[in-house]
């Protein structure tokens, strides 16, 4: 899934997320899993450590809908 960042987060342009089929809820929000997403959906992604590469590579901890 290709990622298009909001303004101010251009460092993450081109990032590819490996979104799992399982989900962890975070901050009381409903978790989103791969089967829930369609092209154009807006998401919030929580990550662990990110590698200094291009594109950025991060471990996904949780994904929620930003709609």
mmJSON file of the N, C-alpha and C atoms, coordinates in Angstrom:
{"data_MODEL":{"atom_site":{
"group_PDB":["ATOM","ATOM","ATOM","ATOM","ATOM","ATOM","ATOM","ATOM","ATOM","ATOM","ATOM","ATOM","ATOM","ATOM","ATOM","ATOM","ATOM","ATOM","ATOM","ATOM","ATOM","ATOM","ATOM","ATOM","ATOM","ATOM","ATOM","ATOM","ATOM","ATOM","ATOM","ATOM","ATOM","ATOM","ATOM","ATOM","ATOM","ATOM","ATOM","ATOM","ATOM","ATOM","ATOM","ATOM","ATOM","ATOM","ATOM","ATOM","ATOM","ATOM","ATOM","ATOM","ATOM","ATOM","ATOM","ATOM","ATOM","ATOM","ATOM","ATOM","ATOM","ATOM","ATOM","ATOM","ATOM","ATOM","ATOM","ATOM","ATOM","ATOM","ATOM","ATOM","ATOM","ATOM","ATOM","ATOM","ATOM","ATOM","ATOM","ATOM","ATOM","ATOM","ATOM","ATOM","ATOM","ATOM","ATOM","ATOM","ATOM","ATOM","ATOM","ATOM","ATOM","ATOM","ATOM","ATOM","ATOM","ATOM","ATOM","ATOM","ATOM","ATOM","ATOM","ATOM","ATOM","ATOM","ATOM","ATOM","ATOM","ATOM","ATOM","ATOM","ATOM","ATOM","ATOM","ATOM","ATOM","ATOM","ATOM","ATOM","ATOM","ATOM","ATOM","ATOM","ATOM","ATOM","ATOM","ATOM","ATOM","ATOM","ATOM","ATOM","ATOM","ATOM","ATOM","ATOM","ATOM","ATOM","ATOM","ATOM","ATOM","ATOM","ATOM","ATOM","ATOM","ATOM","ATOM","ATOM","ATOM","ATOM","ATOM","ATOM","ATOM","ATOM","ATOM","ATOM","ATOM","ATOM","ATOM","ATOM","ATOM","ATOM","ATOM","ATOM","ATOM","ATOM","ATOM","ATOM","ATOM","ATOM","ATOM","ATOM","ATOM","ATOM","ATOM","ATOM","ATOM","ATOM","ATOM","ATOM","ATOM","ATOM","ATOM","ATOM","ATOM","ATOM","ATOM","ATOM","ATOM","ATOM","ATOM","ATOM","ATOM","ATOM","ATOM","ATOM","ATOM","ATOM","ATOM","ATOM","ATOM"],
"id":[1,2,3,4,5,6,7,8,9,10,11,12,13,14,15,16,17,18,19,20,21,22,23,24,25,26,27,28,29,30,31,32,33,34,35,36,37,38,39,40,41,42,43,44,45,46,47,48,49,50,51,52,53,54,55,56,57,58,59,60,61,62,63,64,65,66,67,68,69,70,71,72,73,74,75,76,77,78,79,80,81,82,83,84,85,86,87,88,89,90,91,92,93,94,95,96,97,98,99,100,101,102,103,104,105,106,107,108,109,110,111,112,113,114,115,116,117,118,119,120,121,122,123,124,125,126,127,128,129,130,131,132,133,134,135,136,137,138,139,140,141,142,143,144,145,146,147,148,149,150,151,152,153,154,155,156,157,158,159,160,161,162,163,164,165,166,167,168,169,170,171,172,173,174,175,176,177,178,179,180,181,182,183,184,185,186,187,188,189,190,191,192,193,194,195,196,197,198,199,200,201],
"type_symbol":["N","C","C","N","C","C","N","C","C","N","C","C","N","C","C","N","C","C","N","C","C","N","C","C","N","C","C","N","C","C","N","C","C","N","C","C","N","C","C","N","C","C","N","C","C","N","C","C","N","C","C","N","C","C","N","C","C","N","C","C","N","C","C","N","C","C","N","C","C","N","C","C","N","C","C","N","C","C","N","C","C","N","C","C","N","C","C","N","C","C","N","C","C","N","C","C","N","C","C","N","C","C","N","C","C","N","C","C","N","C","C","N","C","C","N","C","C","N","C","C","N","C","C","N","C","C","N","C","C","N","C","C","N","C","C","N","C","C","N","C","C","N","C","C","N","C","C","N","C","C","N","C","C","N","C","C","N","C","C","N","C","C","N","C","C","N","C","C","N","C","C","N","C","C","N","C","C","N","C","C","N","C","C","N","C","C","N","C","C","N","C","C","N","C","C","N","C","C","N","C","C"],
"label_atom_id":["N","CA","C","N","CA","C","N","CA","C","N","CA","C","N","CA","C","N","CA","C","N","CA","C","N","CA","C","N","CA","C","N","CA","C","N","CA","C","N","CA","C","N","CA","C","N","CA","C","N","CA","C","N","CA","C","N","CA","C","N","CA","C","N","CA","C","N","CA","C","N","CA","C","N","CA","C","N","CA","C","N","CA","C","N","CA","C","N","CA","C","N","CA","C","N","CA","C","N","CA","C","N","CA","C","N","CA","C","N","CA","C","N","CA","C","N","CA","C","N","CA","C","N","CA","C","N","CA","C","N","CA","C","N","CA","C","N","CA","C","N","CA","C","N","CA","C","N","CA","C","N","CA","C","N","CA","C","N","CA","C","N","CA","C","N","CA","C","N","CA","C","N","CA","C","N","CA","C","N","CA","C","N","CA","C","N","CA","C","N","CA","C","N","CA","C","N","CA","C","N","CA","C","N","CA","C","N","CA","C","N","CA","C","N","CA","C","N","CA","C","N","CA","C","N","CA","C","N","CA","C","N","CA","C"],
"label_alt_id":[null,null,null,null,null,null,null,null,null,null,null,null,null,null,null,null,null,null,null,null,null,null,null,null,null,null,null,null,null,null,null,null,null,null,null,null,null,null,null,null,null,null,null,null,null,null,null,null,null,null,null,null,null,null,null,null,null,null,null,null,null,null,null,null,null,null,null,null,null,null,null,null,null,null,null,null,null,null,null,null,null,null,null,null,null,null,null,null,null,null,null,null,null,null,null,null,null,null,null,null,null,null,null,null,null,null,null,null,null,null,null,null,null,null,null,null,null,null,null,null,null,null,null,null,null,null,null,null,null,null,null,null,null,null,null,null,null,null,null,null,null,null,null,null,null,null,null,null,null,null,null,null,null,null,null,null,null,null,null,null,null,null,null,null,null,null,null,null,null,null,null,null,null,null,null,null,null,null,null,null,null,null,null,null,null,null,null,null,null,null,null,null,null,null,null,null,null,null,null,null,null],
"label_comp_id":["UNK","UNK","UNK","UNK","UNK","UNK","UNK","UNK","UNK","UNK","UNK","UNK","UNK","UNK","UNK","UNK","UNK","UNK","UNK","UNK","UNK","UNK","UNK","UNK","UNK","UNK","UNK","UNK","UNK","UNK","UNK","UNK","UNK","UNK","UNK","UNK","UNK","UNK","UNK","UNK","UNK","UNK","UNK","UNK","UNK","UNK","UNK","UNK","UNK","UNK","UNK","UNK","UNK","UNK","UNK","UNK","UNK","UNK","UNK","UNK","UNK","UNK","UNK","UNK","UNK","UNK","UNK","UNK","UNK","UNK","UNK","UNK","UNK","UNK","UNK","UNK","UNK","UNK","UNK","UNK","UNK","UNK","UNK","UNK","UNK","UNK","UNK","UNK","UNK","UNK","UNK","UNK","UNK","UNK","UNK","UNK","UNK","UNK","UNK","UNK","UNK","UNK","UNK","UNK","UNK","UNK","UNK","UNK","UNK","UNK","UNK","UNK","UNK","UNK","UNK","UNK","UNK","UNK","UNK","UNK","UNK","UNK","UNK","UNK","UNK","UNK","UNK","UNK","UNK","UNK","UNK","UNK","UNK","UNK","UNK","UNK","UNK","UNK","UNK","UNK","UNK","UNK","UNK","UNK","UNK","UNK","UNK","UNK","UNK","UNK","UNK","UNK","UNK","UNK","UNK","UNK","UNK","UNK","UNK","UNK","UNK","UNK","UNK","UNK","UNK","UNK","UNK","UNK","UNK","UNK","UNK","UNK","UNK","UNK","UNK","UNK","UNK","UNK","UNK","UNK","UNK","UNK","UNK","UNK","UNK","UNK","UNK","UNK","UNK","UNK","UNK","UNK","UNK","UNK","UNK","UNK","UNK","UNK","UNK","UNK","UNK"],
"label_asym_id":["A","A","A","A","A","A","A","A","A","A","A","A","A","A","A","A","A","A","A","A","A","A","A","A","A","A","A","A","A","A","A","A","A","A","A","A","A","A","A","A","A","A","A","A","A","A","A","A","A","A","A","A","A","A","A","A","A","A","A","A","A","A","A","A","A","A","A","A","A","A","A","A","A","A","A","A","A","A","A","A","A","A","A","A","A","A","A","A","A","A","A","A","A","A","A","A","A","A","A","A","A","A","A","A","A","A","A","A","A","A","A","A","A","A","A","A","A","A","A","A","A","A","A","A","A","A","A","A","A","A","A","A","A","A","A","A","A","A","A","A","A","A","A","A","A","A","A","A","A","A","A","A","A","A","A","A","A","A","A","A","A","A","A","A","A","A","A","A","A","A","A","A","A","A","A","A","A","A","A","A","A","A","A","A","A","A","A","A","A","A","A","A","A","A","A","A","A","A","A","A","A"],
"label_entity_id":["1","1","1","1","1","1","1","1","1","1","1","1","1","1","1","1","1","1","1","1","1","1","1","1","1","1","1","1","1","1","1","1","1","1","1","1","1","1","1","1","1","1","1","1","1","1","1","1","1","1","1","1","1","1","1","1","1","1","1","1","1","1","1","1","1","1","1","1","1","1","1","1","1","1","1","1","1","1","1","1","1","1","1","1","1","1","1","1","1","1","1","1","1","1","1","1","1","1","1","1","1","1","1","1","1","1","1","1","1","1","1","1","1","1","1","1","1","1","1","1","1","1","1","1","1","1","1","1","1","1","1","1","1","1","1","1","1","1","1","1","1","1","1","1","1","1","1","1","1","1","1","1","1","1","1","1","1","1","1","1","1","1","1","1","1","1","1","1","1","1","1","1","1","1","1","1","1","1","1","1","1","1","1","1","1","1","1","1","1","1","1","1","1","1","1","1","1","1","1","1","1"],
"label_seq_id":[1,1,1,2,2,2,3,3,3,4,4,4,5,5,5,6,6,6,7,7,7,8,8,8,9,9,9,10,10,10,11,11,11,12,12,12,13,13,13,14,14,14,15,15,15,16,16,16,17,17,17,18,18,18,19,19,19,20,20,20,21,21,21,22,22,22,23,23,23,24,24,24,25,25,25,26,26,26,27,27,27,28,28,28,29,29,29,30,30,30,31,31,31,32,32,32,33,33,33,34,34,34,35,35,35,36,36,36,37,37,37,38,38,38,39,39,39,40,40,40,41,41,41,42,42,42,43,43,43,44,44,44,45,45,45,46,46,46,47,47,47,48,48,48,49,49,49,50,50,50,51,51,51,52,52,52,53,53,53,54,54,54,55,55,55,56,56,56,57,57,57,58,58,58,59,59,59,60,60,60,61,61,61,62,62,62,63,63,63,64,64,64,65,65,65,66,66,66,67,67,67],
"pdbx_PDB_ins_code":[null,null,null,null,null,null,null,null,null,null,null,null,null,null,null,null,null,null,null,null,null,null,null,null,null,null,null,null,null,null,null,null,null,null,null,null,null,null,null,null,null,null,null,null,null,null,null,null,null,null,null,null,null,null,null,null,null,null,null,null,null,null,null,null,null,null,null,null,null,null,null,null,null,null,null,null,null,null,null,null,null,null,null,null,null,null,null,null,null,null,null,null,null,null,null,null,null,null,null,null,null,null,null,null,null,null,null,null,null,null,null,null,null,null,null,null,null,null,null,null,null,null,null,null,null,null,null,null,null,null,null,null,null,null,null,null,null,null,null,null,null,null,null,null,null,null,null,null,null,null,null,null,null,null,null,null,null,null,null,null,null,null,null,null,null,null,null,null,null,null,null,null,null,null,null,null,null,null,null,null,null,null,null,null,null,null,null,null,null,null,null,null,null,null,null,null,null,null,null,null,null],
"Cartn_x":[0.848,0.0,0.901,0.754,1.563,1.001,1.876,1.494,1.761,0.778,0.93,0.775,1.852,1.804,1.076,0.604,0.049,1.194,0.896,1.938,2.694,4.001,4.848,5.468,4.978,5.494,6.089,6.633,7.167,8.294,8.96,10.03,9.51,8.205,7.608,7.047,7.204,6.708,7.336,6.537,7.036,7.085,6.743,6.76,5.742,6.118,5.213,4.954,3.676,3.31,2.974,3.478,3.091,2.053,0.779,-0.288,-0.732,-0.76,-1.071,-2.56,-2.857,-4.232,-4.847,-4.033,-4.499,-4.342,-4.957,-4.898,-4.797,-4.147,-4.073,-4.769,-5.675,-6.334,-5.378,-5.511,-4.649,-5.474,-5.235,-5.924,-7.441,-7.995,-9.433,-10.08,-9.278,-9.816,-9.96,-10.815,-10.996,-9.849,-9.235,-8.11,-8.588,-7.711,-7.967,-6.995,-7.484,-6.62,-6.633,-5.739,-5.551,-6.865,-7.712,-8.959,-9.962,-9.755,-10.667,-10.368,-9.195,-8.737,-8.994,-9.298,-9.399,-8.575,-8.205,-7.403,-8.08,-7.288,-7.795,-8.172,-8.225,-8.528,-7.429,-7.827,-6.862,-6.687,-5.439,-5.145,-4.25,-4.285,-3.294,-2.439,-1.133,-0.242,0.7,0.762,1.698,2.829,4.045,5.19,6.166,6.996,8.12,9.29,10.457,11.658,11.601,12.069,12.134,13.592,13.892,15.251,15.474,16.651,17.006,17.317,16.306,16.455,15.451,15.532,14.518,14.033,12.746,11.776,12.0,11.425,11.519,10.936,11.565,11.071,10.787,9.536,9.127,8.351,8.443,7.633,6.264,5.204,3.848,3.358,2.908,2.375,0.853,0.247,-1.219,-1.626,-2.805,-3.376,-4.832,-5.266,-6.665,-7.127,-8.424,-8.988,-8.881,-8.535,-8.473,-9.67,-10.626,-11.797,-12.749],
"Cartn_y":[-1.159,0.0,1.232,2.098,3.308,4.398,5.176,6.173,7.569,8.469,9.883,10.686,11.319,12.01,13.344,13.773,15.112,16.123,17.399,18.428,18.443,18.562,18.562,17.198,16.175,14.817,14.254,15.123,14.713,13.694,13.65,12.668,11.249,11.052,9.727,9.456,10.38,10.17,8.915,8.112,6.887,5.695,5.909,4.81,3.753,2.518,1.406,0.75,0.588,-0.035,-1.502,-2.352,-3.751,-3.869,-3.673,-3.642,-5.073,-5.459,-6.845,-7.17,-8.474,-8.947,-8.913,-8.782,-8.643,-7.181,-6.775,-5.363,-5.166,-4.096,-3.68,-2.331,-2.208,-0.915,-0.009,1.294,2.249,3.496,4.075,5.3,5.195,4.004,3.808,3.84,3.919,3.944,2.521,2.356,1.052,0.797,-0.349,-0.709,-1.012,-0.782,-1.071,-2.161,-3.127,-4.177,-4.103,-4.83,-4.764,-4.908,-5.853,-6.087,-4.957,-4.023,-2.888,-1.727,-1.705,-0.536,-0.625,0.534,0.663,1.882,1.947,3.064,4.387,5.317,6.64,6.808,5.703,5.81,6.583,7.35,8.077,7.298,7.137,6.359,7.135,6.741,7.13,5.893,6.04,4.899,5.175,4.254,4.324,3.362,3.833,3.002,2.915,1.901,1.78,2.514,2.002,2.623,2.639,3.744,3.877,3.931,3.282,3.268,4.509,5.024,6.192,5.721,5.448,4.985,5.728,5.527,6.079,4.976,4.639,5.233,4.768,5.504,5.181,3.796,3.025,1.704,1.716,1.497,1.513,0.255,-0.163,-1.265,-0.715,-1.201,-0.734,-1.369,-0.524,-1.022,-1.011,-0.008,0.089,1.008,0.743,1.571,1.813,3.082,3.417,4.296,4.415,5.242,6.711,7.557,9.001,9.69,8.918,9.496,10.113],
"Cartn_z":[0.0,0.0,0.0,-0.973,-1.092,-0.188,0.404,1.391,0.863,0.983,0.63,1.916,2.414,3.688,3.654,4.82,4.976,4.926,4.618,4.625,5.96,5.856,7.044,7.336,6.659,6.87,5.581,4.742,3.457,3.574,4.717,4.938,4.714,4.904,4.777,3.383,2.441,1.076,0.491,-0.162,-0.776,0.159,1.42,2.383,1.986,2.122,1.901,3.247,3.601,4.857,4.634,5.493,5.517,6.626,6.281,7.273,7.55,8.807,9.154,9.01,9.012,8.986,10.379,11.422,12.812,13.186,14.264,14.623,16.124,16.498,17.894,18.009,18.957,19.185,19.947,19.724,20.406,20.716,21.858,22.275,22.196,22.418,22.416,21.04,19.987,18.631,18.096,17.107,16.475,15.518,15.661,14.803,13.394,12.426,11.017,10.599,9.853,9.314,7.794,7.171,5.729,4.958,5.318,4.602,4.711,5.651,5.833,4.891,4.268,3.526,2.031,1.438,-0.015,-0.422,-1.676,-2.173,-1.83,-1.317,-0.965,0.489,1.252,2.683,3.393,4.402,5.238,6.526,6.948,8.15,9.107,10.367,11.36,11.567,11.515,11.701,12.857,13.812,14.919,14.598,14.769,14.426,15.581,15.503,16.416,15.784,15.988,15.434,13.912,13.33,11.877,11.443,10.322,9.8,8.928,8.95,8.133,6.72,5.973,4.606,3.742,2.436,1.557,0.643,0.668,1.59,3.021,3.94,5.361,5.597,6.487,6.863,8.349,8.721,10.125,10.463,11.702,12.203,12.582,11.941,12.229,13.524,14.451,15.717,15.727,15.097,15.049,13.905,13.356,12.293,12.624,12.549,12.763,11.611,11.443,10.393,10.775,9.797,10.03,9.387,8.887,8.207,9.189],
"occupancy":[1.0,1.0,1.0,1.0,1.0,1.0,1.0,1.0,1.0,1.0,1.0,1.0,1.0,1.0,1.0,1.0,1.0,1.0,1.0,1.0,1.0,1.0,1.0,1.0,1.0,1.0,1.0,1.0,1.0,1.0,1.0,1.0,1.0,1.0,1.0,1.0,1.0,1.0,1.0,1.0,1.0,1.0,1.0,1.0,1.0,1.0,1.0,1.0,1.0,1.0,1.0,1.0,1.0,1.0,1.0,1.0,1.0,1.0,1.0,1.0,1.0,1.0,1.0,1.0,1.0,1.0,1.0,1.0,1.0,1.0,1.0,1.0,1.0,1.0,1.0,1.0,1.0,1.0,1.0,1.0,1.0,1.0,1.0,1.0,1.0,1.0,1.0,1.0,1.0,1.0,1.0,1.0,1.0,1.0,1.0,1.0,1.0,1.0,1.0,1.0,1.0,1.0,1.0,1.0,1.0,1.0,1.0,1.0,1.0,1.0,1.0,1.0,1.0,1.0,1.0,1.0,1.0,1.0,1.0,1.0,1.0,1.0,1.0,1.0,1.0,1.0,1.0,1.0,1.0,1.0,1.0,1.0,1.0,1.0,1.0,1.0,1.0,1.0,1.0,1.0,1.0,1.0,1.0,1.0,1.0,1.0,1.0,1.0,1.0,1.0,1.0,1.0,1.0,1.0,1.0,1.0,1.0,1.0,1.0,1.0,1.0,1.0,1.0,1.0,1.0,1.0,1.0,1.0,1.0,1.0,1.0,1.0,1.0,1.0,1.0,1.0,1.0,1.0,1.0,1.0,1.0,1.0,1.0,1.0,1.0,1.0,1.0,1.0,1.0,1.0,1.0,1.0,1.0,1.0,1.0,1.0,1.0,1.0,1.0,1.0,1.0],
"B_iso_or_equiv":[0.0,0.0,0.0,0.0,0.0,0.0,0.0,0.0,0.0,0.0,0.0,0.0,0.0,0.0,0.0,0.0,0.0,0.0,0.0,0.0,0.0,0.0,0.0,0.0,0.0,0.0,0.0,0.0,0.0,0.0,0.0,0.0,0.0,0.0,0.0,0.0,0.0,0.0,0.0,0.0,0.0,0.0,0.0,0.0,0.0,0.0,0.0,0.0,0.0,0.0,0.0,0.0,0.0,0.0,0.0,0.0,0.0,0.0,0.0,0.0,0.0,0.0,0.0,0.0,0.0,0.0,0.0,0.0,0.0,0.0,0.0,0.0,0.0,0.0,0.0,0.0,0.0,0.0,0.0,0.0,0.0,0.0,0.0,0.0,0.0,0.0,0.0,0.0,0.0,0.0,0.0,0.0,0.0,0.0,0.0,0.0,0.0,0.0,0.0,0.0,0.0,0.0,0.0,0.0,0.0,0.0,0.0,0.0,0.0,0.0,0.0,0.0,0.0,0.0,0.0,0.0,0.0,0.0,0.0,0.0,0.0,0.0,0.0,0.0,0.0,0.0,0.0,0.0,0.0,0.0,0.0,0.0,0.0,0.0,0.0,0.0,0.0,0.0,0.0,0.0,0.0,0.0,0.0,0.0,0.0,0.0,0.0,0.0,0.0,0.0,0.0,0.0,0.0,0.0,0.0,0.0,0.0,0.0,0.0,0.0,0.0,0.0,0.0,0.0,0.0,0.0,0.0,0.0,0.0,0.0,0.0,0.0,0.0,0.0,0.0,0.0,0.0,0.0,0.0,0.0,0.0,0.0,0.0,0.0,0.0,0.0,0.0,0.0,0.0,0.0,0.0,0.0,0.0,0.0,0.0,0.0,0.0,0.0,0.0,0.0,0.0],
"pdbx_formal_charge":[null,null,null,null,null,null,null,null,null,null,null,null,null,null,null,null,null,null,null,null,null,null,null,null,null,null,null,null,null,null,null,null,null,null,null,null,null,null,null,null,null,null,null,null,null,null,null,null,null,null,null,null,null,null,null,null,null,null,null,null,null,null,null,null,null,null,null,null,null,null,null,null,null,null,null,null,null,null,null,null,null,null,null,null,null,null,null,null,null,null,null,null,null,null,null,null,null,null,null,null,null,null,null,null,null,null,null,null,null,null,null,null,null,null,null,null,null,null,null,null,null,null,null,null,null,null,null,null,null,null,null,null,null,null,null,null,null,null,null,null,null,null,null,null,null,null,null,null,null,null,null,null,null,null,null,null,null,null,null,null,null,null,null,null,null,null,null,null,null,null,null,null,null,null,null,null,null,null,null,null,null,null,null,null,null,null,null,null,null,null,null,null,null,null,null,null,null,null,null,null,null],
"auth_seq_id":[1,1,1,2,2,2,3,3,3,4,4,4,5,5,5,6,6,6,7,7,7,8,8,8,9,9,9,10,10,10,11,11,11,12,12,12,13,13,13,14,14,14,15,15,15,16,16,16,17,17,17,18,18,18,19,19,19,20,20,20,21,21,21,22,22,22,23,23,23,24,24,24,25,25,25,26,26,26,27,27,27,28,28,28,29,29,29,30,30,30,31,31,31,32,32,32,33,33,33,34,34,34,35,35,35,36,36,36,37,37,37,38,38,38,39,39,39,40,40,40,41,41,41,42,42,42,43,43,43,44,44,44,45,45,45,46,46,46,47,47,47,48,48,48,49,49,49,50,50,50,51,51,51,52,52,52,53,53,53,54,54,54,55,55,55,56,56,56,57,57,57,58,58,58,59,59,59,60,60,60,61,61,61,62,62,62,63,63,63,64,64,64,65,65,65,66,66,66,67,67,67],
"auth_comp_id":["UNK","UNK","UNK","UNK","UNK","UNK","UNK","UNK","UNK","UNK","UNK","UNK","UNK","UNK","UNK","UNK","UNK","UNK","UNK","UNK","UNK","UNK","UNK","UNK","UNK","UNK","UNK","UNK","UNK","UNK","UNK","UNK","UNK","UNK","UNK","UNK","UNK","UNK","UNK","UNK","UNK","UNK","UNK","UNK","UNK","UNK","UNK","UNK","UNK","UNK","UNK","UNK","UNK","UNK","UNK","UNK","UNK","UNK","UNK","UNK","UNK","UNK","UNK","UNK","UNK","UNK","UNK","UNK","UNK","UNK","UNK","UNK","UNK","UNK","UNK","UNK","UNK","UNK","UNK","UNK","UNK","UNK","UNK","UNK","UNK","UNK","UNK","UNK","UNK","UNK","UNK","UNK","UNK","UNK","UNK","UNK","UNK","UNK","UNK","UNK","UNK","UNK","UNK","UNK","UNK","UNK","UNK","UNK","UNK","UNK","UNK","UNK","UNK","UNK","UNK","UNK","UNK","UNK","UNK","UNK","UNK","UNK","UNK","UNK","UNK","UNK","UNK","UNK","UNK","UNK","UNK","UNK","UNK","UNK","UNK","UNK","UNK","UNK","UNK","UNK","UNK","UNK","UNK","UNK","UNK","UNK","UNK","UNK","UNK","UNK","UNK","UNK","UNK","UNK","UNK","UNK","UNK","UNK","UNK","UNK","UNK","UNK","UNK","UNK","UNK","UNK","UNK","UNK","UNK","UNK","UNK","UNK","UNK","UNK","UNK","UNK","UNK","UNK","UNK","UNK","UNK","UNK","UNK","UNK","UNK","UNK","UNK","UNK","UNK","UNK","UNK","UNK","UNK","UNK","UNK","UNK","UNK","UNK","UNK","UNK","UNK"],
"auth_asym_id":["A","A","A","A","A","A","A","A","A","A","A","A","A","A","A","A","A","A","A","A","A","A","A","A","A","A","A","A","A","A","A","A","A","A","A","A","A","A","A","A","A","A","A","A","A","A","A","A","A","A","A","A","A","A","A","A","A","A","A","A","A","A","A","A","A","A","A","A","A","A","A","A","A","A","A","A","A","A","A","A","A","A","A","A","A","A","A","A","A","A","A","A","A","A","A","A","A","A","A","A","A","A","A","A","A","A","A","A","A","A","A","A","A","A","A","A","A","A","A","A","A","A","A","A","A","A","A","A","A","A","A","A","A","A","A","A","A","A","A","A","A","A","A","A","A","A","A","A","A","A","A","A","A","A","A","A","A","A","A","A","A","A","A","A","A","A","A","A","A","A","A","A","A","A","A","A","A","A","A","A","A","A","A","A","A","A","A","A","A","A","A","A","A","A","A","A","A","A","A","A","A"],
"auth_atom_id":["N","CA","C","N","CA","C","N","CA","C","N","CA","C","N","CA","C","N","CA","C","N","CA","C","N","CA","C","N","CA","C","N","CA","C","N","CA","C","N","CA","C","N","CA","C","N","CA","C","N","CA","C","N","CA","C","N","CA","C","N","CA","C","N","CA","C","N","CA","C","N","CA","C","N","CA","C","N","CA","C","N","CA","C","N","CA","C","N","CA","C","N","CA","C","N","CA","C","N","CA","C","N","CA","C","N","CA","C","N","CA","C","N","CA","C","N","CA","C","N","CA","C","N","CA","C","N","CA","C","N","CA","C","N","CA","C","N","CA","C","N","CA","C","N","CA","C","N","CA","C","N","CA","C","N","CA","C","N","CA","C","N","CA","C","N","CA","C","N","CA","C","N","CA","C","N","CA","C","N","CA","C","N","CA","C","N","CA","C","N","CA","C","N","CA","C","N","CA","C","N","CA","C","N","CA","C","N","CA","C","N","CA","C","N","CA","C","N","CA","C","N","CA","C","N","CA","C","N","CA","C","N","CA","C"],
"pdbx_PDB_model_num":[1,1,1,1,1,1,1,1,1,1,1,1,1,1,1,1,1,1,1,1,1,1,1,1,1,1,1,1,1,1,1,1,1,1,1,1,1,1,1,1,1,1,1,1,1,1,1,1,1,1,1,1,1,1,1,1,1,1,1,1,1,1,1,1,1,1,1,1,1,1,1,1,1,1,1,1,1,1,1,1,1,1,1,1,1,1,1,1,1,1,1,1,1,1,1,1,1,1,1,1,1,1,1,1,1,1,1,1,1,1,1,1,1,1,1,1,1,1,1,1,1,1,1,1,1,1,1,1,1,1,1,1,1,1,1,1,1,1,1,1,1,1,1,1,1,1,1,1,1,1,1,1,1,1,1,1,1,1,1,1,1,1,1,1,1,1,1,1,1,1,1,1,1,1,1,1,1,1,1,1,1,1,1,1,1,1,1,1,1,1,1,1,1,1,1,1,1,1,1,1,1]
}}}
